[in-house]
Each structure stands twice: as structure tokens, then as C-alpha cells.
Amino acid sequence: MKYRIASIKGDGIGPEIVTQAQKVLNSVGEKYGHEFEFVELLMGGCSIDVNGVPLTEETIETAKSCDAVLMGSIGGDTRTSPWYKLEPSKRPEAGLLGIRKALKLFANLRPAYLYPELKEACPLKEEVAAKGFDMMMMRELTGGLYFGERYTKEIDGVMTAVDTLTYNENEIRRIAIKAFDIAMKRRKKVTLVDKANVLDSSRLWRKVTEEVAADYPEVEFLVMLVDNCAMQLVKDPAQFDVVLTENMFGDILSDEASMITGSIGMLPSASLNETKFGLYEPSGGSAPDIAGKNIANPIATILSAAMMLRYSFDLDREADAIEEAVKKVLREGYRTIDIAKSGEPQVKCDEMGDLIAARI
Ligand code: NAD
């Protein structure tokens, strides 16, 4: 099969890490008989430099015409880069928000997996880390408190701020279906995280998700209150498979789940819309402090490419091959600077890409 992939390398370490992911995809293509065409697009600071804006209509339209988007990261040093002297709507991050909106990406997926070889980076108790964990945090991205009506005004002589949290059943159902579909590709367990003892919106999440669960008899469905989930993530993360939750709870819990893996350079992510289309990117930023030095860890981006194969193209065997190749290089002891313990030999960004590509 032939796939057209919009490649948004972006700023900072973006070009270095996306190039490695492309290398690995080409290796997958050779082995399994696929062709991946990369359509290079500008977004973020590099687009400001060329086009005067962080995102153009042309970039949006071209991205839409592709089968998926593979992204590096955008933005520069927020204290020193001239991009941050521009008004907020012209800054690099506005490009990212703009493309997410234009592509109608409503489901954010962030796997949190503890590699046995990197257990020492895990900040949890040794006996907890020893059990390992492998979960998929699924966060609703376009509704809830961050998008509700808000205002601050004086009411009865007292300054009062109001934020509103709104979800309708359609917004909940579409992401719940995705969560159960994804669970079917994993260990077949979905935990809905909410605050149904207090919030009406959470009670609607429970009702609609229960209805969706009825269509997936093979998948175990559990509910958990958000405060309990925050505790369980540090006490017993091995219990989770797919964790489904609304926007703000997901914002906080997905960072907590990332933190317990101990390494930002290892964490991929995906944002999906109602079709198979998705935008795949590492969880970290553009790391201006190490940009251009060929020392960034490309694994998060390479694993984002694996997610693209699995969730947009249904190429599960090929995605497995990438994930296995990553595990293999770690088992063999290769480390980039961010995951190397003191005294351990380090490989450069492009060497890590070569090592993984060679093990496909
Ligand atoms: P960051 O994630 O870029 O960097 C935080 C730390 O992690 C740095 O020390 C960096 O060197 C390290 N790091 C990150 N990715 C790494 C990798 N692959 N390999 C090795 N080390 C890695 O976060 P920041 O410094 O807060 O932000 C820098 C810029 O990135 C800002 O302009 C910010 O707006 C932008 N940003 C972009 C995205 C995105 O494109 N989705 C996400 C977050 C931040």
C-alpha cells in the first residue's frame, strides 16, 4: 500500500527527530512492502520566518489531503526567541492549536509504558516499578472546562469568576467508542475516570460510556473517581489499560502518567478525529536547549510513527515491529543522553534512528 504522510518537522529538535522516524518508516516500508510518501509542511516558528504566520491555509489543506500527520514539535525559547515578541495569535503555538482545530482532533492518546531497562528512571517505589505498567491515557480534547463560557465580573460587589463545564452526549459517545476500539487492540479493559459523585457532566459521561460498553462485551468496563485515580497511578499503575477521561482531568492525569515513566524522550502521542485520520507527535517540546546538537532522543517520535501505523493505517504487525525494535535497542544497552545513566555509553540522535531502523 502507498500512504501519504504530512510531515511537519517544526522547530528546535523537530527536524532531527522526525528525520529518524521517517528513516524507520522507510525501513518498515521495505520490509513489509509499503510506500510512505512524506509531504513536508511548515508550521510554527519556521513558518513564521517564511510566511509571516505560524500556520497557512495551504498547510491545513495539504495536511487534510494526506492520510495522517507526523509532527516533531514547534516553538522556541520563550524568553529569547523573537517569535514570542509577536502577539499571541501569531506565535508558534497558535499554529498547533489552529491545526488541531482545523483537523477536528478530539481524542488525545498518550501511552505510558515502563521499559524494564529504564526502571531506575521511574520515581515510584521499587516494588511498584517492578510490576511494570502499560496504559493508554485517553483525553477528550475539544470540550469541557477549557472551552466553556467564562467571565469575571463583580456580582453583588464581589469580584467573581465563572468557568463552565459542558459536554453533550455526542461528544462523549464518539470518544468512548474510540476508547473501546483501542481497548480491543490492547488488553481489553477501559477505566472511565470522572467525578460522578459531584458533577452532572460526569454522570452523563458514565451513562453514555455504559451504553457504549454494552456493545463491547469482550471489554471489561470500570469506573473510578478522579481523586482515587490520581492516587492509584502512583500506588498501582499496573491495574490500568485504557484510561478514558474528559479534558481537564486528562490534562492533569496524563502528565502524572508521563512522569511515572521517568523519561519525556520516550513518550509518543496521537490526536485523532472521527475518521481514521490522526496527528502523531512526541509528548515533549522542541527542546531549544539541545537543538542542532544531534543528541535528542528520537524514540518518542519513532513510537508516534508506530501509533500512526496502528491507529490510522491498521498496520498492527508493522507497528509491533517498530515497538519491538525499540525494546531491542534498549535491551542491547543503547541510550541517548537523556536516558543514559552516568558512565553508560551514549549514542547520537541519528545513530539511534539507524539502530532502530536496522532492527525492523
Ligand atoms: P521541552 O519538552 O521542549 O523541554 C523540556 C526538557 O526536556 C528540556 O531539558 C529538553 O532538552 C528535554 N527534552 C525534551 N524532548 C527531548 C528529547 N526528545 N530528547 C532529549 N531531551 C528532551 O519543554 P519546554 O522547554 O518547556 O518547551 C520548549 C519549547 O517547546 C517551547 O517553545 C514550548 O512552547 C514548545 N512545546 C511544544 C510542544 C509541541 O510542539 N507539541 C509541546 C510542548 C512544548
Residues whose N, C-alpha, C, O or C-beta is under 5 A from the ligand:
A	BS01	NAD	G72 S73 I74 G75 G76 D77 T78 I264 G265 S283 G284 G285 S286 A287 P288 D289 I290 I295 A296 N297 D338
